[in-house]
Amino acid sequence: MDATQVLDTGRARRLPWLRAWRGGLQGSEYTWAVAFLVPYIAVFLVFVIYPVVYGLWMGSEPSLYTTLFNDPIYWMTIVNTLLYLGIAVNLKMVLALLLSGFFMRPGWWVKALLMIYVLPWAVPSMPAFISIHWFFNGDYGFLNNALYDLFGVNGPAWLDSRWLAMGSMITSYIWKWMPFWTVIFLAGRMAIPSEIREAAKIDGATGVRSFVHISFPILANLYLVCTLLSTIFTVGDFNTATFVTGGGPAFSTYVLATLGIRDAFDLSQPRLGVAAVITALPLVIPLVILLMRKLKTAQVQL
């Protein structure tokens, strides 16, 4: 075999790999594709890969976790985070699913009510939660003043007790984010073919029976995916705890996101703050994997 044949054989071996890389593009088309792709790769590396790698490096010292695990506030924060996720997310999603059925009703007044209903979600988080903080204020808040004026009852100090403060925080979270998921489920209900609902009515499946045997089975994939997404989003939520309760009383309503902010900024220990947030990864990573598998297998089809 001469040198020419060797070179031709080498090119033939490289051609499938080159064709797969180019995707069938040739000449200027390939150049333009690379030119458009490079900025996206650069943005992904700078704003996604670099922060993740740098954060993992900051929280890589074992001594950080020794300090963290010896802090009693940390373990209280873990309990608060699990309660916050378990109660707030699931209650929000169940109520959103049920309310989406109400907004399926015909009539202009239902559409007008839906526009009012989504306002809490449309309002920016910080002013909304600050207003709720003063709403629950034990001395000057609207809620206690209304209870006294209407019923002559002195309301409790909502934000001065751990469990009342946690309840206020969960209520505020549901009030803020339930409209968004209600609209998502409403869109899912509207995507159900009308022929299915009409056939169910003919068979006598109306009201609760229609929801149990028709609507919910069709929306089950959508409901599961939305619940997983909402849980992942809520793990990083610090607005509610920060502006409604401020983490009080006595640091008893901290969640992992607010604990990380406190350690990083209030205590000037950024590595410890990153370590506190990293401890949420054993919860977040399985949720992300489950979400990816669900999207791959079920494809969230109605």
DOFILO-136607 format. One record per residue (C-alpha): residue number from 0; x, y, z. Coordinates in steps of 0.02 Angstrom, whole numbers. Layout:
<vokols>
VOKOL  seq       x       y       z
VOKOL  NUM       X       Y       Z
...
</vokols>
This chain:
<vokols>
VOKOL  seq       x       y       z
VOKOL    0       0       0       0
VOKOL    1      77     165     -53
VOKOL    2      68     332      37
VOKOL    3     -81     394     -65
VOKOL    4    -187     244     -17
VOKOL    5    -142     268     166
VOKOL    6    -198     450     161
VOKOL    7    -360     405      73
VOKOL    8    -396     271     203
VOKOL    9    -365     397     344
VOKOL   10    -483     523     263
VOKOL   11    -617     390     241
VOKOL   12    -607     347     425
VOKOL   13    -623     530     475
VOKOL   14    -766     571     356
VOKOL   15    -910     497     460
VOKOL   16    -852     593     614
VOKOL   17    -833     754     514
VOKOL   18   -1003     732     433
VOKOL   19   -1085     704     601
VOKOL   20    -999     858     671
VOKOL   21   -1047     968     525
VOKOL   22   -1225     902     518
VOKOL   23   -1224     905     329
VOKOL   24   -1173    1088     323
VOKOL   25   -1040    1139     199
VOKOL   26    -937    1295     165
VOKOL   27   -1012    1460     220
VOKOL   28   -1163    1373     300
VOKOL   29   -1047    1285     422
VOKOL   30    -953    1448     456
VOKOL   31   -1114    1542     494
VOKOL   32   -1174    1399     606
VOKOL   33   -1014    1407     707
VOKOL   34   -1025    1597     717
VOKOL   35   -1201    1589     789
VOKOL   36   -1159    1444     906
VOKOL   37   -1001    1515     986
VOKOL   38   -1090    1658    1083
VOKOL   39   -1214    1535    1160
VOKOL   40   -1073    1419    1212
VOKOL   41    -978    1565    1288
VOKOL   42   -1131    1625    1385
VOKOL   43   -1165    1447    1446
VOKOL   44    -986    1427    1506
VOKOL   45    -978    1598    1591
VOKOL   46   -1150    1604    1673
VOKOL   47   -1188    1419    1704
VOKOL   48   -1033    1309    1709
VOKOL   49    -917    1433    1794
VOKOL   50   -1035    1481    1938
VOKOL   51   -1076    1298    1972
VOKOL   52    -895    1242    1973
VOKOL   53    -840    1393    2074
VOKOL   54    -979    1365    2201
VOKOL   55    -933    1181    2221
VOKOL   56    -752    1232    2246
VOKOL   57    -801    1360    2379
VOKOL   58    -900    1229    2474
VOKOL   59    -773    1088    2457
VOKOL   60    -688    1106    2627
VOKOL   61    -744     970    2751
VOKOL   62    -722    1091    2898
VOKOL   63    -866    1196    2831
VOKOL   64    -988    1053    2853
VOKOL   65    -921    1015    3027
VOKOL   66    -960    1195    3075
VOKOL   67   -1128    1186    2989
VOKOL   68   -1184    1024    3069
VOKOL   69   -1136    1087    3242
VOKOL   70   -1251    1236    3221
VOKOL   71   -1423    1200    3299
VOKOL   72   -1502    1329    3184
VOKOL   73   -1451    1222    3036
VOKOL   74   -1550    1071    3094
VOKOL   75   -1701    1180    3132
VOKOL   76   -1681    1250    2956
VOKOL   77   -1683    1074    2881
VOKOL   78   -1847    1036    2970
VOKOL   79   -1920    1202    2912
VOKOL   80   -1866    1171    2732
VOKOL   81   -1945     998    2727
VOKOL   82   -2107    1062    2804
VOKOL   83   -2108    1211    2687
VOKOL   84   -2085    1102    2533
VOKOL   85   -2202     963    2589
VOKOL   86   -2347    1072    2644
VOKOL   87   -2336    1230    2539
VOKOL   88   -2298    1149    2371
VOKOL   89   -2424    1008    2383
VOKOL   90   -2564    1114    2454
VOKOL   91   -2533    1246    2322
VOKOL   92   -2538    1120    2180
VOKOL   93   -2696    1033    2243
VOKOL   94   -2788    1197    2263
VOKOL   95   -2727    1258    2093
VOKOL   96   -2790    1100    2010
VOKOL   97   -2961    1115    2093
VOKOL   98   -2977    1301    2055
VOKOL   99   -2933    1272    1873
VOKOL  100   -3095    1174    1860
VOKOL  101   -3193    1322    1928
VOKOL  102   -3118    1439    1799
VOKOL  103   -3172    1320    1660
VOKOL  104   -3350    1379    1690
VOKOL  105   -3425    1488    1551
VOKOL  106   -3470    1669    1580
VOKOL  107   -3391    1839    1570
VOKOL  108   -3389    1858    1758
VOKOL  109   -3278    1702    1774
VOKOL  110   -3152    1778    1653
VOKOL  111   -3156    1943    1749
VOKOL  112   -3130    1849    1912
VOKOL  113   -2983    1756    1835
VOKOL  114   -2900    1922    1791
VOKOL  115   -2916    1978    1972
VOKOL  116   -2859    1809    2035
VOKOL  117   -2692    1815    1942
VOKOL  118   -2646    1987    2011
VOKOL  119   -2549    1919    2162
VOKOL  120   -2435    1824    2043
VOKOL  121   -2413    1977    1932
VOKOL  122   -2363    2091    2077
VOKOL  123   -2173    2094    2112
VOKOL  124   -2124    1981    2256
VOKOL  125   -2037    2105    2369
VOKOL  126   -2177    2235    2390
VOKOL  127   -2307    2097    2398
VOKOL  128   -2220    2004    2540
VOKOL  129   -2178    2165    2634
VOKOL  130   -2364    2208    2629
VOKOL  131   -2406    2035    2695
VOKOL  132   -2280    2059    2835
VOKOL  133   -2376    2211    2895
VOKOL  134   -2540    2119    2864
VOKOL  135   -2487    1990    2996
VOKOL  136   -2411    2117    3115
VOKOL  137   -2476    2078    3290
VOKOL  138   -2494    2259    3348
VOKOL  139   -2539    2362    3194
VOKOL  140   -2579    2231    3062
VOKOL  141   -2739    2234    2960
VOKOL  142   -2788    2057    3009
VOKOL  143   -2787    2084    3197
VOKOL  144   -2870    2254    3180
VOKOL  145   -3008    2175    3075
VOKOL  146   -3032    2035    3202
VOKOL  147   -3048    2161    3342
VOKOL  148   -3165    2280    3249
VOKOL  149   -3279    2142    3183
VOKOL  150   -3281    2015    3324
VOKOL  151   -3199    2102    3472
VOKOL  152   -3061    1971    3470
VOKOL  153   -2878    2008    3503
VOKOL  154   -2783    1913    3371
VOKOL  155   -2621    1821    3409
VOKOL  156   -2447    1885    3373
VOKOL  157   -2433    1795    3208
VOKOL  158   -2248    1826    3181
VOKOL  159   -2190    1803    3362
VOKOL  160   -2218    1614    3369
VOKOL  161   -2123    1488    3265
VOKOL  162   -2272    1387    3206
VOKOL  163   -2386    1536    3177
VOKOL  164   -2246    1621    3081
VOKOL  165   -2218    1463    2978
VOKOL  166   -2405    1457    2943
VOKOL  167   -2402    1640    2890
VOKOL  168   -2254    1606    2776
VOKOL  169   -2337    1454    2695
VOKOL  170   -2500    1550    2672
VOKOL  171   -2408    1694    2590
VOKOL  172   -2315    1577    2474
VOKOL  173   -2476    1491    2419
VOKOL  174   -2563    1659    2393
VOKOL  175   -2420    1721    2285
VOKOL  176   -2387    1571    2173
VOKOL  177   -2551    1474    2163
VOKOL  178   -2623    1584    2022
VOKOL  179   -2478    1541    1906
VOKOL  180   -2503    1354    1922
VOKOL  181   -2691    1374    1913
VOKOL  182   -2670    1452    1741
VOKOL  183   -2555    1308    1689
VOKOL  184   -2685    1178    1741
VOKOL  185   -2822    1281    1660
VOKOL  186   -2727    1273    1496
VOKOL  187   -2710    1085    1520
VOKOL  188   -2897    1066    1549
VOKOL  189   -2936    1170    1395
VOKOL  190   -2824    1056    1291
VOKOL  191   -2934     905    1333
VOKOL  192   -3039     870    1177
VOKOL  193   -3220     921    1199
VOKOL  194   -3274     753    1126
VOKOL  195   -3205     665    1280
VOKOL  196   -3301     777    1400
VOKOL  197   -3461     761    1298
VOKOL  198   -3446     572    1294
VOKOL  199   -3420     571    1482
VOKOL  200   -3578     674    1507
VOKOL  201   -3677     552    1401
VOKOL  202   -3612     410    1508
VOKOL  203   -3666     503    1665
VOKOL  204   -3491     556    1722
VOKOL  205   -3519     734    1784
VOKOL  206   -3450     839    1925
VOKOL  207   -3336     742    2042
VOKOL  208   -3349     582    1939
VOKOL  209   -3293     673    1783
VOKOL  210   -3143     746    1875
VOKOL  211   -3093     579    1953
VOKOL  212   -3115     470    1798
VOKOL  213   -3082     592    1655
VOKOL  214   -2992     754    1698
VOKOL  215   -2866     697    1828
VOKOL  216   -2804     541    1735
VOKOL  217   -2774     648    1581
VOKOL  218   -2689     786    1681
VOKOL  219   -2587     667    1792
VOKOL  220   -2426     684    1692
VOKOL  221   -2441     873    1687
VOKOL  222   -2478     879    1873
VOKOL  223   -2326     774    1917
VOKOL  224   -2207     874    1808
VOKOL  225   -2274    1040    1876
VOKOL  226   -2256     977    2055
VOKOL  227   -2075     927    2024
VOKOL  228   -2037    1094    1944
VOKOL  229   -2121    1190    2084
VOKOL  230   -2024    1092    2216
VOKOL  231   -1858    1130    2130
VOKOL  232   -1903    1314    2117
VOKOL  233   -1959    1322    2299
VOKOL  234   -1796    1250    2366
VOKOL  235   -1711    1411    2311
VOKOL  236   -1851    1528    2368
VOKOL  237   -1787    1653    2496
VOKOL  238   -1906    1798    2462
VOKOL  239   -2051    1728    2564
VOKOL  240   -1952    1692    2723
VOKOL  241   -1848    1850    2707
VOKOL  242   -1987    1976    2685
VOKOL  243   -2133    1893    2778
VOKOL  244   -2049    1830    2937
VOKOL  245   -1869    1889    2920
VOKOL  246   -1817    1717    2981
VOKOL  247   -1890    1755    3152
VOKOL  248   -1932    1737    3287
VOKOL  249   -1754    1695    3344
VOKOL  250   -1702    1616    3178
VOKOL  251   -1841    1487    3194
VOKOL  252   -1914    1507    3018
VOKOL  253   -1755    1500    2916
VOKOL  254   -1752    1390    2762
VOKOL  255   -1592    1335    2675
VOKOL  256   -1594    1480    2552
VOKOL  257   -1607    1612    2690
VOKOL  258   -1481    1522    2799
VOKOL  259   -1356    1528    2656
VOKOL  260   -1387    1715    2635
VOKOL  261   -1363    1744    2822
VOKOL  262   -1200    1647    2830
VOKOL  263   -1130    1725    2672
VOKOL  264   -1176    1907    2702
VOKOL  265   -1230    1938    2882
VOKOL  266   -1091    1830    2956
VOKOL  267    -968    1871    2814
VOKOL  268    -932    1686    2785
VOKOL  269    -969    1658    2600
VOKOL  270    -896    1483    2599
VOKOL  271   -1008    1430    2743
VOKOL  272   -1158    1505    2653
VOKOL  273   -1117    1408    2495
VOKOL  274   -1096    1249    2599
VOKOL  275   -1269    1275    2675
VOKOL  276   -1346    1288    2502
VOKOL  277   -1248    1138    2436
VOKOL  278   -1328    1027    2569
VOKOL  279   -1490    1045    2469
VOKOL  280   -1412     950    2323
VOKOL  281   -1458     776    2391
VOKOL  282   -1638     833    2374
VOKOL  283   -1626     933    2214
VOKOL  284   -1524     810    2109
VOKOL  285   -1648     663    2125
VOKOL  286   -1791     783    2084
VOKOL  287   -1702     843    1927
VOKOL  288   -1662     665    1873
VOKOL  289   -1843     612    1902
VOKOL  290   -1905     763    1806
VOKOL  291   -1791     727    1658
VOKOL  292   -1845     545    1653
VOKOL  293   -2028     593    1663
VOKOL  294   -2010     718    1523
VOKOL  295   -1918     589    1418
VOKOL  296   -2040     446    1443
VOKOL  297   -2209     531    1462
VOKOL  298   -2168     690    1363
VOKOL  299   -2304     777    1468
VOKOL  300   -2434     728    1339
VOKOL  301   -2616     764    1375
</vokols>
